[in-house]
Amino acid sequence: MTTKPRLLVGIVGAGFAGLSTARVLTELGHDVVVWEKAPDVGGVWSATRRYPGLKTQNNKGTYALSEMPMPKHYPEWPSGEQVQAYLENYARKFGILSAVECSTEVVSATPAATGGWDVTTASEKGTDTRHVDHLVLASGIFSEPFVPPFEGREDFLAAGGEIMPAGDLHHLDQVAGKHAMVVGYGKSACDITVEVAGVAASTTVVARELLWKLPRKIKGVLNYKYLMLTRLGEGIFRYHTVSGVERLLHARNSLIAGSMVDSVGSVTTKQLQLEKLGLVPLGTFADIARATVSLVTEGFFEAVADGRIDVRRDTTVTRLLEKDGKPHAELSDGSIVRTDVILAATGWRQTIPFLPDEVLNRFTDERGDYVLYRQIHPVGVDDLSFAGYNSSFFSPLSAEVSALWIGSLLGGNHTLPSDDEMRQQVATRLRWMRERTRGNHARGTNVIPFSVHNIDETLSDIGLGVSRLTKAKEWLLPINPSDYRDLVQKLKKRVRR
């Protein structure tokens, strides 16, 4: 049994990752302080970040933390407000709500000469600097919305036009009666478009690249969770190494797996009437796993069919302008579209503005990708961890597993390989990810669709996991976070003080 000192751990962010890390580390005997710049807990589900129509992509059974299932009365795909309430109740249940300092932004974090970090925060009370023994970044990969630097922006704004990140749309009266343009074609873009189309004078979607969408229910019957949220669903996409059943799926140039993917793509294309709408994406359906899997927003394609939504595919905004005293947008196809409001659903910048450049440079490679071992440990930087810093099908469970890994490391239950070995492993993974995603790997943080592989590898380091029977079940049934609920107590026995 390993004995380690009680630490004060600072955690940045109070979403799934921050709260589950606080829960695990306090259970393991550490003290924590959680800084959250929003006025409430929830991370991307905070009231300050929710847009109309926001729902989970996962069903409630898979989108939960292991020790507390979603409430039974929640719908299958909970709303943003319900997820925020769930997280607040989680924090209250496990006694960590009092450790959260909301409306408090971390403005700088500097390595201390004797180890740990000196963290300066700002709130309505002023600034404060506190020393912590270990710092966990749980602010997520969706940190700062990216809005393209549109040419002609000044003329557009002077003519009365508005430009905002899509997430800044909190009330539909912001677009009611206006000519709206949504730039992007991901989940948030399509979610917002459906809501906007119900109140706007016109709604145009500008999509640089069409993405494949997966219906929540294939043929209106088979829930997608049986396709994508199982080990089999993940296994049909080739991982960088294959073993067991995956070898069979990918034998003879992935003959079986390829046939399964193609059949789902064929059914989806027909079900959504993509050919009739002229919205069949380029490439093959297997590209759905290239960056992130997006579910169909209910009502989107129906609104395209009846003309309430106009999708301009394979198109970009070339410039904004004033015409006849009104704001307009010129597109790459040469058309000029009346546009009062531009909602940019164009991704995120992954920034960590409070870390010194000297620290960032130590775990950033020559391509700008983060060198994170197991998506958690920044190679070459002491007393710092990332929690939930990946895009996963099972974000809550993935965040919780990373919290267990951090707790195991702090408790001496496992040790790290050498820096050289970790760098080599991360470099190999990044090369594979760049090729697989054609560069859309979010600075190395995208693990979709290989979420379960990531969970297995993380747990293997700490010598924990679920039973073989549970893993066998997971080949055909969706991952159930509750099956992992005993892991924190098992780890606690190993690092008990």
Secondary structure, 3 states (H helix, E strand, C coil): CCCCCCCEEEEECCCHHHHHHHHHHHHCCCEEEEECCCCCCCHHHCCCCCCCCCECCCCCCCCCECCECCCCCCCCCCEHHHHHHHHHHHHHHCCCHHHEECCCEEEEEEECCCCCEEEEEEECCEEEEEEECEEEECCCCCCEECCCCCCCHHHHHHCCCEEEEHHHCCCHHHCCCCEEEEECCCHHHHHHHHHHHCCCCEEEEEECCCCCEECCEECCCEECHHHHCCHHHHHCCCCCCCCCHHHHHCHHHHHHHHHHHHHHHHHHHHHCCHHHHCCCCCCCHHHHHCCCCEECCCCHHHHHHCCCCEEEECCCEEEEEEECCEEEEEECCCCEEECCEEEECCCEECCCCCCCHHHHHHCECCCCCECEECCCEECCCCCEEECCCCECCCHHHHHHHHHHHHHHHHCCCCCCCCHHHHHHHHHHHHHHHHHHHCCCCHHHCECCCCHHHHHHHHHHHCCCCCCHHHHHHHCCCCCCHHHHCCHHHHHHHHCCC
